[in-house]
Amino acid sequence: MEYVPRIIDKVINNRIKAFNAINIVGPKGCGKTRTAKERSKTVIEFQDEEKRNGYLSIADTAPTLFFSNEKPILFDEWQDAPKLWGAIRKGCDDHPESVGEYYLTGSTSRKIVTPHTGTGRISGITLYPMTLFETGESNGKVSLSELFDHPEEGINGALSNTTLQDLFFAACRGGWPRCLTIKDKEAKLEVAVDYFHQIYTKDINAVDGVKRNPEWARILLWSYARNMATLAKKTKIYEDVKSTQNVTDNTLSSYVSVLEKLFVIKDIDAWTPQIRSKTSIRSSKKHIFVDPSIGIAALGLNPSYFNNDLDLFGHVFENMVLRDLIVFAEAHNGRVMHYSDDGGLEADAVFQLADGRYALIEIKNGTNSIPMAEKNLLKIRELIREYNEKAVQNPMHPKPLYREPTLLLVICGNAPMSYTTENGVHVIPVGCLKD
C-alpha cells in the first residue's frame, strides 16, 4: 500500500536535523513502523522469524555491527534487544555531528528499563492514530495553523460533504492505518474490536509482566467509555467496576496507570486562569480515549446505534475531535486543555501554541448548538477583558494580565459550510478541518 503522509512527518523531519536517533512511541497499530520505514535505508526487524536469532545474537554480543549498514537504520521491536539502546546512545556521543541515522520503534505493550535515558541523544516522538484529514473524511479546506497565522483572511465558504453517517462510521472504525488496506467496509470495524480485546486480555499483562484480571480491565474500559469526554471523577468510574467486582480503588488506579502507558486512555488537563472571583474553576481532567473506536468497542456498539442516540455520539464526537487536536498540537509543540467552571461556562478545548497564542474551542455535533457555543466563547473572552481592565486599575500594584484568545472556534459535526459569525466566531465543519 502506498504510504499515506502523516501530520507528524513534519515534526520528524525537523527533529532529525538536531538528533541522531529518533524513538517513535504511541499506541499499538498507529503506524509507527511504517512511518519510520519511509525514511530508512536499512530495516532491522527483530520479529522477522528467519533472521530473528541471528539479529538477537549480534545485538547481545556486538550491537555496533549493525551500524555498518547503510543509514538511516530502523530497529523495529528494539525492546527484544535492549542493549541496542545503550549502543545507539554511545554512538550519538561518539559522533555528535551526525544526525538522522537511527530510528527505533516498538510495541507499547512491553516496557524496557534502560540504564541510560537517552536524554539529549535519542529524541522521543509520539505518533497517534490518524486524524479525519489523514483518513479522508476531512477535505482539509480549512487549516487551523494557517488560521492562527492569518485570522483576518477568514474561512467563509469552505464546503463539507461529510455526513453524520460518515462520522458514525469513522468513529467506530477509528484512525488505524490497517483499516486503509481493508477493502470490505464492515471488516474495517473489526480492527478496533480486536484491538480492544487484545488490550484487556494480553497487553495489560505484557506491559510489565504483572498478571492482571482481564474482567476488571474490561469493565474499567467500559466505564471509561460511558464517561468519554467528561469530567467524571475517577471514583465514580471505579464505582462501576466495584458494583460487580471485589476490587479496591488502589488496584483500579494501577490499572489506569498501565492503560495510560499503553496509550489507550488519556486525560486532558484543565486551563485554569483566575478570571472569575466568585465562581470556582474546575481543575478536573477530561477523560478521553486515544482513539474513540476503543471506547465504542468497549460499549459493544456499531455505527447504526448512533442513529438513535445522538447524545452519546456528542461525547464520541468530542473525543474524536480532541484526538485530532492533540495530533495538530503535537506538530506544533502545543497543548490541548479544556475550561469549565461551576457557573456552567465552558470551552470544550483550549488549543495553545508554543508561542502562547491560543484558541478557545467548542465542539458540537449539531448546528442547533452553535448559538449557545458562540455565547459561551464570547463570555469567556469578555471575562478575560474585564479581568485585565481591573488588573491595571491600581498602577502601584498591577496584577498579571491574561492574553486574549487569538481565535474563537466552533467545530461542528454536521455544519455544511464554514463561516464566521458577526461576532468573529469561526464555525468550521469537521469535514473541512486539517492542521
C-alpha positions as CSV (number, residue, x, y, z in Angstrom):
1,M,0.0,0.0,0.0
2,E,1.2,3.5,-0.8
3,Y,2.3,5.5,2.2
4,V,-0.2,8.0,3.5
5,P,1.6,11.1,4.6
6,R,1.2,11.8,8.3
7,I,1.0,15.1,10.1
8,I,3.8,14.1,12.4
9,D,6.1,13.8,9.4
10,K,7.0,17.5,9.6
11,V,8.0,17.0,13.3
12,I,10.2,14.1,12.4
13,N,11.8,16.0,9.5
14,N,12.6,18.9,11.9
15,R,13.8,16.7,14.7
16,I,16.3,14.7,12.6
17,K,18.1,17.9,11.9
18,A,19.0,18.1,15.6
19,F,19.2,14.5,16.8
20,N,20.9,11.4,15.5
21,A,18.3,9.0,16.8
22,I,14.5,9.1,17.0
23,N,12.4,6.8,19.1
24,I,8.8,6.8,17.9
25,V,6.3,5.8,20.5
26,G,2.5,5.6,20.5
27,P,-0.4,3.2,20.7
28,K,-0.2,-0.2,19.0
29,G,-1.2,-0.2,15.4
30,C,-0.9,3.6,14.8
31,G,1.7,3.3,12.1
32,K,5.0,3.8,13.9
33,T,6.9,1.2,11.9
34,R,5.6,2.3,8.5
35,T,6.3,5.9,9.2
36,A,9.9,5.1,10.2
37,K,10.4,2.7,7.2
38,E,9.6,5.6,4.8
39,R,12.8,7.4,5.8
40,S,15.1,4.4,6.4
41,K,17.5,2.7,4.1
42,T,18.1,-0.3,6.3
43,V,15.4,-2.1,8.3
44,I,16.3,-4.5,11.1
45,E,13.1,-6.3,12.2
46,F,13.6,-8.4,15.3
47,Q,10.2,-10.0,14.7
48,D,11.4,-11.5,11.4
49,E,11.5,-15.2,12.3
50,E,14.0,-16.1,9.6
51,K,16.6,-13.6,10.9
52,R,15.5,-13.2,14.5
53,N,18.0,-15.5,16.2
54,G,20.9,-14.0,14.2
55,Y,19.9,-10.5,14.9
56,L,19.4,-11.2,18.6
57,S,22.9,-12.8,18.8
58,I,24.5,-9.8,17.3
59,A,22.5,-7.4,19.4
60,D,23.6,-9.2,22.6
61,T,27.3,-9.6,21.8
62,A,28.3,-6.8,19.3
63,P,25.3,-4.4,18.6
64,T,27.6,-1.9,16.9
65,L,28.0,-4.3,14.0
66,F,24.5,-3.2,12.9
67,F,25.8,0.4,12.4
68,S,27.9,-0.6,9.4
69,N,24.7,-0.9,7.3
70,E,23.5,1.9,5.1
71,K,21.9,4.7,7.2
72,P,19.4,5.7,8.3
73,I,18.7,2.4,10.1
74,L,15.4,1.3,11.6
75,F,15.4,-1.0,14.6
76,D,11.9,-2.3,14.8
77,E,10.8,-4.0,18.1
78,W,14.1,-2.9,19.6
79,Q,12.8,-3.9,23.0
80,D,13.8,-7.5,22.1
81,A,17.4,-6.3,22.0
82,P,17.7,-3.8,24.8
83,K,21.4,-3.5,24.6
84,L,20.8,-1.6,21.3
85,W,19.6,1.5,23.3
86,G,23.0,1.9,25.0
87,A,24.9,1.2,21.9
88,I,22.9,3.9,19.9
89,R,23.3,6.3,22.8
90,K,27.1,5.9,22.8
91,G,27.1,6.1,19.0
92,C,25.4,9.5,19.3
93,D,28.0,10.6,21.9
94,D,30.9,9.4,19.7
95,H,29.6,11.2,16.6
96,P,27.9,14.4,17.9
97,E,28.0,15.9,14.4
98,S,25.8,13.2,12.9
99,V,22.1,13.5,12.6
100,G,19.1,11.4,11.5
101,E,21.0,8.0,11.4
102,Y,18.8,5.8,13.6
103,Y,15.1,5.1,14.2
104,L,13.6,3.0,16.9
105,T,10.1,1.6,17.1
106,G,8.4,-1.0,19.2
107,S,5.4,-2.3,21.0
108,T,3.8,-0.2,23.6
109,S,2.7,-3.4,25.4
110,R,6.2,-4.0,26.8
111,K,8.3,-1.5,28.6
112,I,12.1,-2.0,28.9
113,V,14.1,-0.3,31.6
114,T,17.4,1.0,30.1
115,P,20.5,2.0,32.2
116,H,20.5,5.4,30.4
117,T,17.6,7.6,29.4
118,G,19.0,8.8,26.1
119,T,18.1,12.4,27.0
120,G,19.8,14.8,24.6
121,R,20.8,11.9,22.2
122,I,17.6,9.9,21.4
123,S,14.6,12.1,20.9
124,G,11.2,10.7,21.6
125,I,8.2,11.4,19.3
126,T,4.6,10.3,19.9
127,L,2.6,9.1,17.0
128,Y,-1.2,9.0,17.5
129,P,-3.9,7.3,15.4
130,M,-4.8,9.1,12.1
131,T,-6.9,12.2,12.0
132,L,-10.0,12.6,9.9
133,F,-7.9,14.5,7.4
134,E,-5.4,11.7,7.2
135,T,-8.1,9.1,6.7
136,G,-10.0,11.2,4.2
137,E,-13.2,12.2,6.0
138,S,-12.0,15.8,6.0
139,N,-11.2,17.6,2.8
140,G,-8.8,19.9,4.6
141,K,-10.1,23.1,3.2
142,V,-9.7,24.9,6.5
143,S,-6.2,24.8,8.1
144,L,-6.1,25.5,11.8
145,S,-2.4,26.6,11.7
146,E,-3.0,28.9,8.8
147,L,-6.0,30.4,10.6
148,F,-3.7,31.2,13.6
149,D,-1.3,33.0,11.3
150,H,-3.9,34.8,9.2
151,P,-7.0,35.1,11.3
152,E,-8.1,38.1,9.2
153,E,-8.4,36.2,6.0
154,G,-11.5,34.3,7.1
155,I,-12.8,30.9,6.3
156,N,-16.1,31.6,4.6
157,G,-17.5,29.2,2.0
158,A,-15.5,26.0,2.6
159,L,-17.9,23.2,1.9
160,S,-18.0,19.8,3.7
161,N,-19.6,16.7,2.2
162,T,-19.1,14.7,5.4
163,T,-22.4,13.4,6.7
164,L,-23.3,12.3,10.2
165,Q,-23.3,8.7,9.0
166,D,-19.8,9.2,7.7
167,L,-18.8,10.4,11.2
168,F,-20.6,7.5,12.9
169,F,-18.6,5.1,10.8
170,A,-15.3,6.9,11.2
171,A,-15.6,7.0,15.0
172,C,-16.3,3.2,15.1
173,R,-13.6,2.4,12.6
174,G,-11.0,4.6,14.3
175,G,-7.8,6.1,12.9
176,W,-6.0,2.8,12.5
177,P,-3.8,2.7,9.3
178,R,-4.6,-1.0,9.0
179,C,-8.2,-0.1,8.1
180,L,-7.0,1.7,4.9
181,T,-5.7,-1.6,3.5
182,I,-9.0,-3.5,4.1
183,K,-11.5,-3.3,1.1
184,D,-14.6,-4.5,2.8
185,K,-16.3,-1.7,4.7
186,E,-17.8,-3.7,7.5
187,A,-14.5,-5.6,8.0
188,K,-12.8,-2.3,8.8
189,L,-14.8,-2.2,12.1
190,E,-13.2,-5.4,13.2
191,V,-9.8,-3.8,13.8
192,A,-10.9,-1.7,16.7
193,V,-12.9,-4.5,18.2
194,D,-9.8,-6.8,18.1
195,Y,-7.6,-4.1,19.5
196,F,-9.9,-3.7,22.4
197,H,-9.9,-7.4,23.1
198,Q,-6.1,-7.6,22.9
199,I,-5.8,-4.7,25.4
200,Y,-7.7,-6.2,28.3
201,T,-6.7,-9.9,27.7
202,K,-3.0,-9.5,26.8
203,D,-1.4,-6.1,26.6
204,I,-2.3,-5.1,30.1
205,N,-0.3,-8.0,31.4
206,A,2.6,-7.9,28.9
207,V,3.5,-4.3,29.6
208,D,5.3,-5.1,32.8
209,G,4.8,-8.9,33.3
210,V,2.3,-8.4,36.1
211,K,-0.7,-10.6,35.9
212,R,-4.0,-8.6,36.0
213,N,-7.6,-9.5,36.0
214,P,-8.9,-9.2,32.4
215,E,-12.5,-8.8,33.6
216,W,-11.6,-5.8,35.8
217,A,-9.8,-4.3,32.9
218,R,-12.7,-4.8,30.6
219,I,-15.2,-3.3,32.9
220,L,-12.9,-0.4,33.7
221,L,-12.6,0.4,30.0
222,W,-16.4,0.1,29.7
223,S,-16.9,2.6,32.5
224,Y,-14.4,5.0,30.9
225,A,-16.3,4.7,27.7
226,R,-19.6,5.6,29.5
227,N,-17.8,8.7,30.7
228,M,-16.0,9.5,27.5
229,A,-15.0,13.2,27.1
230,T,-16.5,14.1,30.5
231,L,-15.1,15.4,33.8
232,A,-16.4,12.4,35.8
233,K,-14.4,11.8,38.9
234,K,-12.3,8.6,38.8
235,T,-14.1,7.4,42.0
236,K,-17.3,7.4,40.0
237,I,-15.7,5.4,37.3
238,Y,-14.3,3.0,39.8
239,E,-17.7,2.5,41.4
240,D,-18.9,1.0,38.1
241,V,-16.3,-1.8,38.4
242,K,-16.8,-2.2,42.2
243,S,-20.5,-2.7,41.8
244,T,-19.9,-6.2,40.4
245,Q,-16.3,-6.9,41.3
246,N,-14.4,-7.2,44.5
247,V,-11.5,-4.7,43.8
248,T,-10.0,-1.7,45.5
249,D,-9.6,1.9,44.3
250,N,-5.8,1.5,44.5
251,T,-5.8,-1.6,42.3
252,L,-8.0,0.2,39.7
253,S,-5.8,3.2,39.9
254,S,-2.8,1.0,39.0
255,Y,-4.8,-0.4,36.0
256,V,-5.5,3.1,34.8
257,S,-1.8,3.9,35.0
258,V,-1.0,0.9,32.8
259,L,-3.7,1.8,30.3
260,E,-2.2,5.3,30.1
261,K,1.3,3.8,29.4
262,L,-0.3,1.7,26.7
263,F,-1.7,4.9,25.1
264,V,-5.2,3.6,25.4
265,I,-6.7,6.4,27.6
266,K,-5.6,9.9,28.2
267,D,-6.5,12.9,30.4
268,I,-6.9,16.4,29.1
269,D,-5.7,19.0,31.7
270,A,-7.8,21.9,32.8
271,W,-7.0,25.5,31.7
272,T,-7.4,27.5,35.0
273,P,-6.9,31.2,34.6
274,Q,-8.3,33.0,37.6
275,I,-10.7,35.2,35.7
276,R,-13.8,34.7,37.9
277,S,-13.6,35.7,41.5
278,K,-17.0,34.3,42.6
279,T,-17.0,31.1,40.6
280,S,-14.8,28.1,41.2
281,I,-12.9,27.0,38.1
282,R,-12.9,23.2,37.8
283,S,-9.4,21.7,37.7
284,S,-10.8,18.2,36.9
285,K,-9.2,16.4,34.0
286,K,-11.3,15.4,31.0
287,H,-11.1,11.7,30.2
288,I,-10.8,10.5,26.6
289,F,-9.6,7.5,24.6
290,V,-6.5,8.0,22.4
291,D,-9.0,6.8,19.7
292,P,-12.7,6.8,20.3
293,S,-13.1,3.5,18.5
294,I,-11.6,1.7,21.6
295,G,-14.3,3.2,23.8
296,I,-17.1,2.3,21.3
297,A,-15.8,-1.3,21.1
298,A,-15.8,-1.4,24.9
299,L,-19.5,-0.4,24.8
300,G,-20.2,-3.0,22.1
301,L,-21.7,-0.6,19.6
302,N,-21.7,-0.2,15.8
303,P,-22.3,2.8,13.6
304,S,-26.1,2.3,13.3
305,Y,-26.6,2.6,17.0
306,F,-25.9,6.3,16.9
307,N,-28.9,6.9,14.6
308,N,-31.0,6.7,17.8
309,D,-28.5,8.1,20.3
310,L,-27.1,11.4,19.2
311,D,-26.5,12.4,22.8
312,L,-23.9,9.6,23.3
313,F,-22.4,10.4,19.9
314,G,-21.9,14.0,21.1
315,H,-19.4,12.7,23.6
316,V,-17.9,10.3,21.0
317,F,-17.6,13.2,18.5
318,E,-15.9,15.4,21.1
319,N,-13.4,12.6,21.8
320,M,-12.7,12.2,18.1
321,V,-12.1,16.0,17.6
322,L,-9.9,16.1,20.7
323,R,-7.8,13.3,19.2
324,D,-7.3,15.3,16.1
325,L,-6.5,18.5,18.0
326,I,-3.9,16.5,20.0
327,V,-2.2,15.4,16.8
328,F,-2.3,19.0,15.5
329,A,-0.8,20.2,18.8
330,E,2.0,17.6,18.7
331,A,3.0,19.0,15.3
332,H,3.5,22.5,16.8
333,N,4.8,21.6,20.3
334,G,1.5,22.8,21.6
335,R,-1.1,21.8,24.2
336,V,-4.7,20.9,24.3
337,M,-6.7,21.7,27.5
338,H,-10.3,22.4,28.5
339,Y,-12.1,25.1,30.5
340,S,-15.1,24.6,32.8
341,D,-16.4,26.5,35.8
342,D,-19.2,26.0,38.3
343,G,-21.3,28.7,36.6
344,G,-21.8,26.4,33.6
345,L,-19.3,28.3,31.4
346,E,-17.1,26.1,29.3
347,A,-14.8,25.6,26.4
348,D,-14.5,22.0,25.2
349,A,-10.9,22.6,24.2
350,V,-8.2,25.3,24.6
351,F,-5.6,24.8,21.8
352,Q,-2.4,26.6,22.8
353,L,0.7,27.0,20.7
354,A,4.2,27.2,22.0
355,D,4.3,30.9,21.5
356,G,1.4,31.5,23.8
357,R,-1.3,32.1,21.2
358,Y,-4.4,30.0,21.8
359,A,-7.9,29.2,20.5
360,L,-11.0,28.7,22.6
361,I,-12.9,25.9,21.0
362,E,-16.4,24.5,21.4
363,I,-17.0,21.0,19.8
364,K,-20.7,20.5,18.8
365,N,-22.3,17.7,16.9
366,G,-25.3,19.6,15.6
367,T,-25.8,23.1,14.2
368,N,-28.5,23.8,16.7
369,S,-25.9,24.0,19.4
370,I,-23.8,26.7,17.6
371,P,-25.6,29.8,19.1
372,M,-25.0,28.6,22.7
373,A,-21.4,27.6,21.9
374,E,-20.8,31.1,20.4
375,K,-22.3,32.7,23.5
376,N,-20.0,30.6,25.8
377,L,-16.9,31.6,23.9
378,L,-17.7,35.3,23.8
379,K,-18.5,35.2,27.5
380,I,-15.1,33.7,28.3
381,R,-13.3,36.3,26.2
382,E,-15.3,39.1,27.9
383,L,-14.3,37.8,31.3
384,I,-10.7,38.0,30.3
385,R,-11.1,41.5,29.1
386,E,-12.9,42.5,32.3
387,Y,-10.2,40.9,34.4
388,N,-7.4,42.7,32.5
389,E,-9.2,46.1,32.9
390,K,-9.3,45.6,36.7
391,A,-5.8,44.2,36.8
392,V,-4.3,47.6,35.8
393,Q,-6.6,49.9,37.9
394,N,-4.0,50.2,40.6
395,P,-0.8,51.2,38.8
396,M,1.2,50.8,42.0
397,H,0.2,47.1,42.3
398,P,-0.9,45.8,38.9
399,K,-1.9,42.2,38.6
400,P,-0.7,40.0,35.8
401,L,-2.6,40.2,32.5
402,Y,-4.1,37.3,30.6
403,R,-3.6,37.1,26.9
404,E,-6.8,37.2,24.9
405,P,-7.7,34.3,22.7
406,T,-6.4,34.6,19.1
407,L,-9.3,32.5,17.8
408,L,-12.8,31.6,18.9
409,L,-13.9,28.4,17.1
410,V,-16.9,26.1,16.9
411,I,-16.0,22.8,15.3
412,C,-19.3,21.2,14.2
413,G,-20.2,17.7,13.0
414,N,-23.0,18.4,10.5
415,A,-22.4,22.0,9.5
416,P,-22.4,22.0,5.7
417,M,-20.2,25.1,5.3
418,S,-17.6,27.1,7.2
419,Y,-18.4,30.7,8.1
420,T,-17.6,33.5,10.5
421,T,-20.4,35.0,12.7
422,E,-20.8,38.7,13.0
423,N,-19.1,38.4,16.4
424,G,-16.0,36.9,14.9
425,V,-16.5,33.3,15.9
426,H,-15.4,30.9,13.2
427,V,-17.7,27.9,12.6
428,I,-15.8,25.0,11.0
429,P,-17.3,21.7,9.8
430,V,-15.1,18.9,11.0
431,G,-15.2,17.7,7.4
432,C,-13.1,20.7,6.4
433,L,-10.5,20.7,9.2
434,K,-6.8,20.0,9.0
435,D,-3.7,21.1,10.9
